[in-house]
Amino acid sequence: MANKRDYSLVGESTRRAIETGLASAEWYHTDVARKGMKELMQRSDGPAIRDTIIWIAAILGSAAGIVWFWGTWWVVPFLFVYGVLYGSSSDSRWHECGHGTAFRTRWMNDVVYHIASFMLMRNPVQWRWSHARHHTDTIIVGRDAEIAVMRPPDLIKAALAFTGILDFRYSLPTLVRQAFGKLSDDEMSYIPEMEQHKAVIAARWHIAVYVATIAVAIALKSWIPLVLIGLPRLYGTWHMVTTGLLQHIGLADNVIDHRLNTRTVYMNPISRFIYWNMNYHVEHHMFPMVPYHALPKLHELIKHDLPVPNPSMWHAYREVWPVLLRQLKYEDYYLKRELPPTAKPYRGEFHELDITAAAAE
């Protein structure tokens, strides 16, 4: 009988992951010539400066439209654009700048990272270490703090995620708790002790800005300050969730090969701009130091060794939906990624949970 998954980071699954060698394991990487990888990893300020100027200009332009057309139906398209830019595209900016690969200049990465973290109601210190753990132990139960859909899946919770309600519901109270100096056991398991006070200070700065925004809204007797700061996190996250869920949902857990637990999906140019090419997600996890603008080139270089990408987001969701339904009864079931004939086979050992899952197929 398979062991029940414990998704806490200090529980039974954590102990098993450490004992079986899944924690901090050596992951499979496609062979890439040293010279070619060095070129791909080359950082440059140019692409990120260009895209950030476009991003900020679009944010300011749509914000101006909200203020100008407030009280009329003409405000709706500006609210839509502003919401997606604030609540969705900030996620990819947070992500890439957190890796330090978007810009070559460090302070540029840091500035955009902190702005995007605020937009997302994410503690920049906590989430920097959380994401480091996510890359070290990707979808390892009991180790990865960023598993979006657990098994068996909570489909109601997953649906509500598209609205931003649940994220808003948990993110803001988390910041308040941290601002009072209280970090959870899970948070303390991956935030180094010397960094924990910085997480508390960062949370206090975020809460201070939100309190000031509410004060301005009350003083002006207007919703506009809240519509511009805070509330877009509630209604503008749908694109972030639509793209982000596809990264790992329905795939194998407790394996040390990103080809089996991560998904690459071809997307349209607008979504790729919003998402900053994170649709090439297998490639990113294999080689996280490759900047976002070089991921298409990396994809062409190693696609012979990867599962065939989903041709669209719609195709990916059609593929994963039956898997989620089956997981409601058989939580060990997952979508097994087929490697092409040109790929090197997976040589790692499945964790006992995945042996059961493979047998269930």
C-alpha positions in Angstrom: 0.0 0.0 0.0 1.4 3.4 -1.0 2.2 5.9 1.7 -0.1 8.9 2.1 1.3 12.1 0.9 2.0 14.7 3.6 2.6 18.0 1.9 3.9 19.8 4.9 7.7 20.5 4.9 8.3 19.1 8.3 6.3 15.9 8.2 6.5 12.2 7.3 7.0 12.9 3.5 9.9 15.1 4.4 11.5 12.4 6.4 11.0 9.9 3.6 12.3 12.2 0.9 15.5 12.8 2.9 16.0 9.1 3.7 15.4 7.9 0.1 17.8 10.5 -1.4 15.1 12.5 -3.2 16.0 15.6 -1.2 18.8 17.7 -2.8 19.3 14.9 -5.4 21.4 15.1 -8.6 18.9 15.8 -11.4 19.1 14.7 -15.0 20.3 17.2 -17.6 20.4 17.0 -21.3 23.9 17.1 -22.7 24.8 20.5 -24.1 28.2 21.5 -25.5 30.0 23.7 -23.0 30.5 26.5 -25.6 26.8 26.5 -26.5 25.6 26.6 -22.9 28.1 29.4 -22.2 26.6 31.5 -25.0 23.0 30.7 -23.9 23.8 31.7 -20.3 25.2 35.1 -21.4 23.3 37.8 -19.5 22.3 41.1 -21.1 20.5 44.2 -19.9 19.1 45.0 -23.3 16.2 42.6 -23.8 14.9 43.0 -20.2 15.2 46.8 -20.3 13.2 46.9 -23.5 10.5 44.6 -22.2 10.4 46.4 -18.8 10.0 49.7 -20.5 7.1 48.3 -22.5 5.7 46.7 -19.3 5.9 49.9 -17.2 4.5 52.0 -20.0 1.5 49.7 -20.5 0.9 49.7 -16.7 1.1 53.5 -16.5 -1.0 53.9 -19.6 -3.8 51.6 -18.4 -3.7 53.2 -15.0 -4.2 56.6 -16.5 -7.1 55.2 -18.5 -8.7 53.9 -15.3 -8.4 57.3 -13.6 -9.6 59.2 -16.7 -12.6 57.0 -17.5 -13.5 56.2 -13.9 -17.3 56.1 -13.5 -17.9 55.1 -17.2 -18.0 51.8 -19.1 -14.9 52.9 -21.0 -12.9 52.1 -17.8 -13.5 48.3 -18.3 -10.8 47.6 -21.0 -8.3 49.6 -19.0 -9.2 47.7 -15.8 -8.7 44.4 -17.8 -5.3 45.4 -19.1 -4.1 46.8 -15.9 -5.3 43.8 -13.9 -3.4 41.3 -16.1 -0.2 43.4 -16.1 -0.4 43.9 -12.3 -1.7 40.5 -11.2 -0.2 38.2 -13.9 2.8 39.6 -15.7 4.3 40.6 -12.4 4.7 36.8 -11.6 7.1 36.2 -14.4 9.1 39.4 -13.6 9.3 38.3 -10.0 10.4 34.9 -11.1 13.1 35.8 -13.6 14.5 38.7 -11.6 14.5 36.4 -8.5 16.8 34.1 -10.5 19.0 37.2 -11.3 19.0 36.3 -15.0 16.6 38.9 -16.5 19.1 41.7 -16.4 22.9 41.6 -16.3 23.0 44.4 -13.8 22.1 43.1 -10.3 20.4 46.2 -9.0 18.0 46.2 -11.9 17.0 42.6 -11.1 16.5 43.6 -7.4 14.4 46.6 -8.2 12.0 44.8 -10.5 12.0 41.8 -8.2 10.8 43.8 -5.2 8.2 45.7 -7.2 6.8 42.5 -8.6 6.8 40.8 -5.2 4.7 43.7 -3.8 2.3 43.4 -6.7 1.9 39.7 -6.0 1.6 40.1 -2.2 4.6 37.9 -1.8 7.2 38.4 0.8 10.4 38.9 -1.3 12.7 37.2 1.2 10.4 34.2 1.9 9.7 33.6 -1.7 13.3 33.9 -2.8 14.2 30.9 -0.6 10.9 29.1 -1.3 11.7 29.2 -5.0 15.3 28.1 -4.5 13.8 25.0 -2.7 11.4 24.5 -5.6 14.3 24.2 -8.0 16.4 22.0 -5.7 13.5 19.6 -5.0 11.0 20.1 -7.8 7.6 18.4 -7.0 9.3 16.3 -4.3 6.5 15.8 -1.7 7.5 17.1 1.7 10.2 19.3 0.3 8.8 21.5 -2.5 6.9 24.5 -1.0 5.3 25.5 -4.3 3.3 22.5 -5.4 0.2 24.2 -6.8 -2.2 21.2 -7.1 -1.8 18.4 -4.6 -3.1 14.9 -4.7 -5.9 14.1 -4.5 -6.7 17.4 -6.3 -9.1 19.9 -4.8 -10.9 21.0 -8.0 -12.9 23.7 -6.3 -9.8 25.3 -4.9 -8.1 25.0 -8.3 -11.1 26.7 -10.0 -11.1 29.5 -7.4 -7.4 30.1 -8.0 -8.3 31.6 -11.4 -10.2 34.4 -9.6 -7.4 35.2 -7.3 -9.8 35.0 -4.3 -7.9 32.2 -2.5 -4.5 33.7 -3.2 -5.6 37.0 -1.9 -7.3 35.3 1.1 -4.0 33.6 2.1 -1.4 36.0 0.9 -2.5 39.1 2.8 -3.0 37.3 6.2 0.4 35.6 5.7 2.0 39.0 5.3 0.2 40.3 8.4 1.4 37.3 10.4 5.0 37.7 9.2 4.8 41.4 10.0 4.2 40.5 13.6 7.3 38.4 13.6 5.7 35.0 13.3 7.1 32.6 10.7 5.5 29.2 10.2 7.4 26.0 10.7 7.3 25.4 7.0 8.8 28.9 6.3 11.5 28.4 8.8 12.4 25.0 7.2 13.7 26.8 4.0 14.5 30.4 5.1 18.0 30.4 6.6 18.0 31.6 10.2 20.1 34.7 9.3 17.5 35.7 6.7 14.4 35.3 8.8 14.5 38.8 10.4 14.7 40.2 6.8 11.4 38.4 6.0 9.7 40.1 8.9 11.0 43.5 7.9 9.9 43.0 4.3 6.4 42.0 5.4 6.2 45.2 7.5 7.1 47.3 4.5 4.4 45.7 2.4 1.7 46.1 5.1 2.7 49.7 5.6 2.1 50.5 2.0 -1.3 48.8 2.1 -2.3 50.7 5.2 -1.2 54.0 3.5 -3.2 53.1 0.4 -6.3 52.5 2.4 -5.8 55.8 4.3 -5.5 57.7 1.0 -8.6 56.0 -0.3 -10.6 57.0 2.8 -9.2 60.5 2.6 -10.2 60.9 -1.0 -13.4 59.0 -0.6 -12.5 57.0 -3.7 -11.9 53.4 -4.7 -9.3 54.4 -7.2 -6.2 54.0 -4.9 -7.3 50.5 -4.0 -8.1 49.7 -7.6 -4.6 50.7 -8.5 -2.8 49.1 -5.5 -3.9 45.7 -4.1 -7.2 44.8 -5.7 -5.7 43.9 -9.1 -4.2 41.0 -7.2 -7.7 39.8 -6.7 -9.1 40.0 -10.3 -6.0 40.1 -12.6 -4.4 36.8 -11.7 -6.3 34.6 -14.2 -3.5 34.6 -16.8 -0.8 33.8 -14.3 -2.9 30.8 -13.0 -3.8 29.7 -16.5 -0.2 29.5 -17.5 1.4 28.6 -14.2 -0.8 25.6 -13.4 0.4 23.9 -16.5 4.0 23.9 -15.3 3.6 20.7 -13.3 0.0 19.8 -12.8 -0.9 16.1 -13.4 2.7 15.0 -13.9 4.9 12.7 -11.8 6.0 13.6 -8.4 9.1 12.3 -6.5 11.2 11.8 -9.7 14.5 13.5 -10.4 14.0 14.2 -14.1 12.3 17.4 -15.1 11.2 15.8 -18.4 8.7 13.8 -16.3 7.4 16.4 -13.8 7.5 19.6 -15.9 5.7 20.7 -19.0 6.6 22.8 -22.0 3.7 24.4 -23.9 3.8 26.4 -27.0 2.0 29.8 -26.6 1.0 32.8 -28.5 3.3 35.9 -28.6 1.1 37.9 -26.2 1.0 35.2 -23.6 4.8 34.6 -24.0 5.4 38.3 -23.3 3.2 38.3 -20.2 4.8 35.0 -19.1 8.4 35.9 -20.2 8.9 32.6 -22.1 8.3 30.5 -19.0 6.2 28.3 -21.2 9.5 26.7 -22.0 9.4 25.3 -18.5 11.3 22.0 -18.8 14.1 23.9 -20.4 14.0 26.5 -17.5 14.1 23.8 -14.8 17.0 21.9 -16.4 19.0 25.1 -16.9 17.7 27.8 -14.6 20.6 30.2 -15.3 19.6 30.6 -19.0 17.9 34.0 -19.3 14.2 34.1 -20.4 15.0 35.6 -23.8 17.4 32.7 -24.7 14.9 29.9 -23.8 13.5 29.5 -27.3 17.1 28.9 -28.6 17.7 26.4 -25.7 14.4 24.7 -26.6 15.6 24.2 -30.2 18.9 22.9 -29.0 17.6 20.2 -26.6 14.1 19.4 -27.8 15.3 16.1 -29.3 15.7 14.9 -25.7 12.4 16.2 -24.3 8.7 15.1 -24.5 6.8 16.7 -27.4 5.5 20.1 -26.1 1.8 20.7 -26.0 0.8 22.7 -29.0 -1.4 25.1 -27.0 -2.7 25.8 -23.5 -6.1 24.4 -24.6 -4.5 21.1 -25.6 -2.6 20.9 -22.4 -5.7 21.4 -20.3 -7.6 18.8 -22.3 -4.8 16.4 -21.7 -4.6 17.0 -17.9 -8.3 17.2 -17.1 -8.9 13.4 -17.2 -5.8 12.9 -15.1 -7.2 15.2 -12.4 -10.5 13.4 -12.4 -8.8 10.0 -12.0 -6.7 11.3 -9.2 -9.8 12.0 -7.2 -10.1 8.3 -6.7 -6.5 7.2 -7.3 -4.2 9.8 -6.0 -1.1 7.9 -7.2 -2.2 8.2 -10.8 -0.3 10.6 -13.0 0.3 11.5 -16.7 3.4 9.7 -17.8 5.4 11.8 -20.2 6.6 9.9 -23.4 10.1 10.6 -24.4 11.0 10.6 -28.1 13.1 7.9 -29.6 16.0 10.4 -29.7 15.9 11.0 -26.0 18.1 9.4 -23.3 15.9 7.2 -21.1 15.2 8.1 -17.5 17.7 6.0 -15.4 16.7 7.2 -11.9 14.7 5.1 -9.5 11.0 5.9 -9.0 10.0 6.7 -5.4 7.6 4.0 -4.0 4.6 6.3 -4.6 5.5 6.4 -8.3 6.0 2.7 -8.6 2.4 2.3 -7.5 1.3 5.0 -9.9 3.1 3.3 -12.9 1.4 0.0 -11.9 -2.0 1.7 -11.8 -1.6 2.7 -15.5 
